[in-house]
């Protein structure tokens, strides 16, 4: 789930706590989910509703239907993985919902306590937890159309001795970012403006704060470049975070942040669909397709080496590896010492791009400049 449940501990999480799961299952069987239902169930409903909307719209654009793979965990939770491969517009597209119930071991509790001053239950060896998220990655065929990533998630812990009335901790995380192979400034501005409008509606400090967080997170240190042109990224949004933001009037921090996440999720289709509609049928050369393949290689490097959610997911017992690696492109390439994007050291940096004709690779060099020096698009 993107950066969800990030690097809590080097030890895997045990997914064997049915108590909260049993309570939620009973609630779901008893009727519809409303605003008075537990946040766990409201978040699950939100992400499943948006998954359907997004999949329906992407199917319309592509003309090909997604494979829908529903799965369940024996002790509670499960998910829906919707994947489209070798489509007319998307070479690979994945829209995944994951709902997990389990237990956090003590090392994970200690790590969370370091990140959350209000973290409870200092005297327990394990805590029940719930995590739900919607994660998507779209890799278009046309190199003029950008790859896009989105993830919104909710995490909650409760005392296993009293999961209903006992102390709880909760937080939201998420974000969305764009990874083009070729820069179209109007696309970058549209994507960022759509996100900024949602952020500004809730708190003017959100966009600059979350944009910088995104630029810092989606960075490939060994390449000295960003993965893409960014967007927003945030994690650990809880009551304490809200108390330190510019909005101090919230009497219900959980509701306030849920409203923000709901609006942010709803802004995805308006932020991306106009871009892919503009670019999906543009002409391109084999050289431009080759460049897209190199850029996808960078995407793979980040996801497998640095992405905390991927790392955490692969360490989790009984992990659904296919769903975790859904974010990887169908194809990617690596070329030794590519003259534009190859990672050169020392004096070699002076010749980056110079051995390639001036105008011939101008647009590729433009992308590299943006990736090395993030811009303020709005």
C-alpha positions in Angstrom: 0.0 0.0 0.0 2.5 2.6 -1.1 4.3 3.7 2.1 1.6 2.2 4.4 2.6 0.6 7.7 6.1 1.9 6.9 9.1 0.1 8.3 7.6 -0.4 11.8 10.2 -3.0 12.7 12.6 -5.4 11.1 10.5 -8.2 12.5 7.3 -9.3 10.6 3.9 -8.5 11.8 1.7 -11.4 13.0 -1.6 -11.4 11.2 -3.6 -13.6 13.6 -5.8 -11.3 15.7 -9.5 -11.8 14.9 -11.1 -9.8 17.7 -11.6 -6.4 15.9 -12.3 -8.3 12.7 -15.1 -10.3 14.4 -16.7 -7.1 15.7 -16.5 -5.4 12.4 -17.8 -8.4 10.5 -20.8 -8.5 12.9 -21.5 -4.8 12.3 -21.3 -5.2 8.5 -23.7 -8.1 8.6 -26.1 -6.0 10.7 -26.7 -3.2 8.2 -25.3 -0.3 6.2 -22.3 1.7 7.1 -23.2 5.2 8.3 -21.4 8.3 9.7 -21.8 6.8 13.2 -20.1 3.5 12.2 -16.5 2.9 13.3 -13.9 4.8 11.2 -12.4 1.4 10.2 -15.6 0.5 8.4 -16.2 4.0 6.9 -12.7 4.0 5.5 -13.2 0.5 4.0 -16.4 1.6 2.4 -14.8 4.8 1.1 -11.9 3.1 -0.6 -14.1 0.3 -2.1 -16.5 2.9 -3.5 -13.7 4.9 -5.1 -12.0 1.8 -6.4 -15.2 1.0 -8.4 -15.5 4.5 -9.7 -11.8 4.6 -10.8 -11.9 1.1 -12.4 -15.1 2.0 -14.3 -13.6 5.2 -15.7 -10.2 3.6 -16.6 -12.1 0.8 -18.4 -14.0 3.4 -20.4 -10.8 5.1 -21.4 -9.0 1.9 -22.3 -11.9 -0.1 -23.8 -10.8 -3.2 -22.0 -12.0 -4.5 -18.7 -10.0 -5.1 -15.5 -9.4 -8.6 -14.0 -11.1 -8.5 -10.6 -9.4 -10.7 -8.0 -11.1 -10.8 -4.6 -9.2 -12.4 -1.7 -9.8 -13.0 2.0 -7.7 -13.6 5.0 -8.7 -16.5 7.3 -8.6 -14.3 10.4 -10.2 -11.2 9.1 -9.8 -8.8 6.2 -8.9 -9.3 2.6 -9.0 -7.2 -0.5 -9.8 -6.6 -4.1 -7.1 -6.4 -6.8 -8.2 -5.0 -10.1 -5.6 -5.3 -12.8 -5.5 -4.5 -16.5 -2.6 -5.7 -18.6 -1.8 -5.2 -22.3 -4.7 -2.8 -22.8 -5.3 -0.3 -25.6 -4.2 2.7 -23.5 -2.6 1.1 -20.4 0.2 -1.4 -20.7 -0.4 -2.2 -17.0 -2.9 -0.7 -14.6 -3.6 -1.8 -11.0 -6.1 -0.6 -8.5 -5.9 -2.4 -5.2 -7.9 -2.3 -2.0 -6.4 -4.0 1.0 -8.0 -4.5 4.5 -5.8 -6.1 7.1 -6.5 -7.1 10.7 -3.6 -8.4 12.8 -1.4 -8.0 15.9 1.6 -5.8 16.3 4.5 -7.3 18.2 6.3 -5.3 20.9 9.2 -4.0 18.6 6.6 -2.5 16.3 4.8 -1.0 19.2 8.1 0.6 20.4 8.7 2.0 16.9 5.2 3.5 16.7 5.6 5.0 20.1 8.6 6.9 18.8 6.5 8.4 16.0 3.4 9.1 18.1 3.8 10.8 21.4 0.2 9.9 22.4 0.8 6.2 21.7 -0.9 4.1 24.3 -0.5 0.7 26.0 3.1 0.8 27.1 2.7 -2.3 29.1 1.5 -4.8 26.5 3.4 -7.2 24.4 1.0 -6.9 21.4 -1.7 -4.7 20.1 -4.6 -5.4 17.7 -4.3 -3.3 14.5 -6.4 -2.5 11.5 -5.1 -1.1 8.2 -7.0 -0.3 5.1 -5.9 1.4 1.9 -6.5 2.0 -1.7 -3.4 1.9 -3.9 -3.1 2.4 -7.7 -0.4 2.6 -10.3 -1.1 3.2 -14.0 1.5 2.7 -16.7 0.3 3.9 -20.1 1.6 2.5 -23.3 2.2 5.9 -24.9 5.5 7.5 -23.7 3.8 10.9 -23.9 1.3 9.8 -21.2 2.6 9.8 -17.7 2.6 7.1 -15.1 0.6 8.0 -12.0 0.5 6.6 -8.4 -2.0 7.0 -5.7 -2.4 5.7 -2.2 -4.7 6.6 0.7 -4.8 4.6 3.9 -6.0 4.4 7.5 -4.3 2.7 10.4 -5.7 2.0 13.9 -4.6 0.1 17.0 -6.6 -1.0 20.0 -6.1 -2.8 23.2 -6.8 -6.5 22.7 -8.2 -6.7 26.2 -10.9 -4.1 25.4 -11.1 -3.4 21.6 -14.3 -1.4 21.8 -13.9 0.9 24.8 -10.1 0.6 25.4 -7.6 3.3 24.3 -6.9 3.6 20.6 -4.4 5.2 18.3 -5.2 6.1 14.7 -3.8 8.0 11.8 -4.2 8.6 8.0 -1.6 8.6 5.3 -1.5 8.9 1.6 -0.8 11.0 -1.5 -0.5 10.9 -5.2 2.3 11.7 -7.7 3.0 11.9 -11.4 5.9 10.3 -13.3 6.2 11.5 -16.9 8.7 10.4 -19.4 8.3 13.7 -21.3 7.5 17.0 -19.7 4.4 18.9 -20.7 4.2 21.9 -18.4 0.5 22.2 -18.8 0.0 18.6 -17.5 2.3 19.2 -14.5 0.5 22.4 -13.6 -3.0 20.8 -14.0 -2.0 17.8 -11.8 -0.6 20.0 -9.0 -3.3 22.6 -9.2 -6.0 20.0 -8.8 -4.3 18.7 -5.7 -3.6 22.2 -4.3 -7.2 23.2 -4.6 -8.2 20.2 -2.4 -5.5 20.9 0.1 -6.3 24.7 0.3 -10.0 23.8 0.9 -9.0 22.2 4.2 -5.8 24.0 5.2 -3.5 26.4 3.2 -0.5 24.9 4.8 -1.1 21.4 3.5 0.0 21.7 -0.1 3.5 23.2 0.4 4.1 20.9 3.4 2.9 17.7 1.6 4.5 18.7 -1.7 7.9 18.9 -0.1 7.3 15.7 1.8 6.5 14.1 -1.6 9.7 15.5 -3.2 11.8 14.2 -0.4 10.2 10.7 -0.2 10.1 9.9 -3.9 13.8 10.4 -4.4 16.3 7.9 -5.7 19.6 8.6 -3.8 21.8 6.3 -5.8 20.7 8.1 -9.0 20.6 11.6 -7.5 17.2 12.3 -9.0 13.5 12.2 -8.2 11.2 9.4 -9.4 8.9 11.9 -11.0 7.5 15.5 -10.8 5.9 14.8 -7.4 2.5 15.7 -6.0 1.6 15.3 -2.3 2.6 12.7 0.3 1.8 12.5 4.0 1.8 10.0 6.8 1.0 9.8 10.5 -1.8 12.4 10.3 -3.5 12.3 13.7 -4.9 14.5 16.3 -1.5 15.7 17.3 -0.7 16.7 13.7 -3.9 18.6 13.4 -3.2 20.5 16.7 0.0 21.9 15.1 -1.5 22.9 11.8 -2.9 26.3 11.0 -6.5 25.0 11.6 -7.2 24.8 15.3 -10.9 24.8 15.4 -11.5 21.1 14.9 -13.5 19.5 17.7 -13.2 16.1 16.0 -9.7 15.6 14.5 -10.6 12.2 13.1 -13.6 13.5 11.2 -11.6 16.5 10.0 -8.8 14.4 8.5 -11.3 11.8 7.1 -13.0 14.6 5.2 -9.6 15.8 3.8 -8.7 12.2 2.7 -12.1 11.7 1.2 -11.8 14.9 -0.9 -8.2 14.1 -1.9 -9.3 10.7 -3.1 -12.2 12.2 -5.0 -9.8 14.6 -6.9 -7.8 11.8 -8.5 -9.9 11.3 -11.7 -10.1 15.1 -12.3 -6.4 15.4 -11.8 -5.3 12.6 -14.2 -8.0 11.8 -16.7 -7.7 15.0 -18.7 -3.9 14.4 -19.0 -4.1 10.8 -20.2 -7.0 11.7 -22.6 -4.7 14.4 -24.2 -1.7 12.1 -24.5 -2.8 8.6 -25.1 -3.1 8.9 -28.9 -0.1 11.2 -29.6 2.4 9.9 -32.2 5.8 8.7 -30.9 9.0 7.2 -32.2 10.8 4.0 -31.2 13.5 6.2 -29.6 10.8 7.8 -27.4 9.5 4.4 -26.4 13.0 3.3 -25.5 13.4 6.4 -23.3 10.1 5.5 -21.5 11.5 2.0 -20.9 14.6 3.5 -19.2 12.4 5.7 -17.0 10.4 2.7 -16.0 13.6 1.1 -14.9 14.0 4.0 -12.4 10.5 3.3 -11.2 11.4 -0.3 -10.5 14.6 0.8 -8.7 12.7 3.1 -6.3 9.9 0.6 -5.6 12.1 -2.3 -4.8 14.9 -0.5 -3.0 13.4 2.4 -1.2 9.6 2.2 -1.0 8.8 1.4 2.6 5.3 0.0 1.9 6.7 -2.6 -0.6 9.5 -3.6 1.8 7.0 -3.9 4.7 4.5 -5.9 2.6 7.1 -8.4 1.4 8.2 -9.1 5.0 4.6 -9.7 6.1 3.7 -13.4 6.6 1.2 -14.8 4.0 1.7 -11.6 2.0 0.0 -11.4 -1.4 3.1 -10.8 -3.4 1.3 -10.3 -6.7 -0.8 -7.5 -5.2 2.3 -5.9 -3.5 4.3 -6.0 -6.8 1.3 -4.7 -8.8 2.9 -1.3 -9.0 5.8 -2.6 -11.2 5.5 -1.9 -14.9 4.9 -4.7 -17.4 8.2 -3.9 -19.1 11.3 -1.9 -18.3 14.9 -1.6 -19.5 18.4 -0.8 -18.2 21.1 0.5 -20.5 24.7 0.7 -19.4 25.9 4.4 -19.2 23.0 5.9 -21.1 24.3 9.2 -22.4 21.4 11.2 -21.0 20.3 9.4 -17.8 23.3 7.2 -17.0 24.7 7.8 -13.5 28.2 9.2 -14.0 30.6 10.1 -11.2 33.2 12.8 -10.8 34.6 14.4 -13.9 32.4 12.3 -16.1 29.5 14.5 -15.1 30.8 17.2 -17.4 29.9 15.1 -20.5 26.4 14.1 -19.6 24.3 14.9 -22.6 27.1 16.6 -24.5 27.9 13.6 -26.7 24.3 13.6 -28.0 23.2 16.2 -30.6 21.9 19.5 -29.3 18.2 19.3 -30.3 18.0 15.6 -30.7 17.6 14.8 -27.0 16.5 18.2 -25.7 13.2 16.9 -24.2 15.0 14.1 -22.4 17.5 16.5 -20.9 14.6 18.7 -19.9 13.1 15.8 -17.9 16.4 15.1 -16.2 16.8 18.7 -15.2 13.3 18.6 -13.6 14.1 15.4 -11.8 17.3 16.8 -10.3 15.8 20.2 -9.4 12.2 19.9 -8.3 10.0 22.8 -9.5 7.1 24.7 -8.1 4.4 24.0 -10.6 1.7 26.2 -9.1 
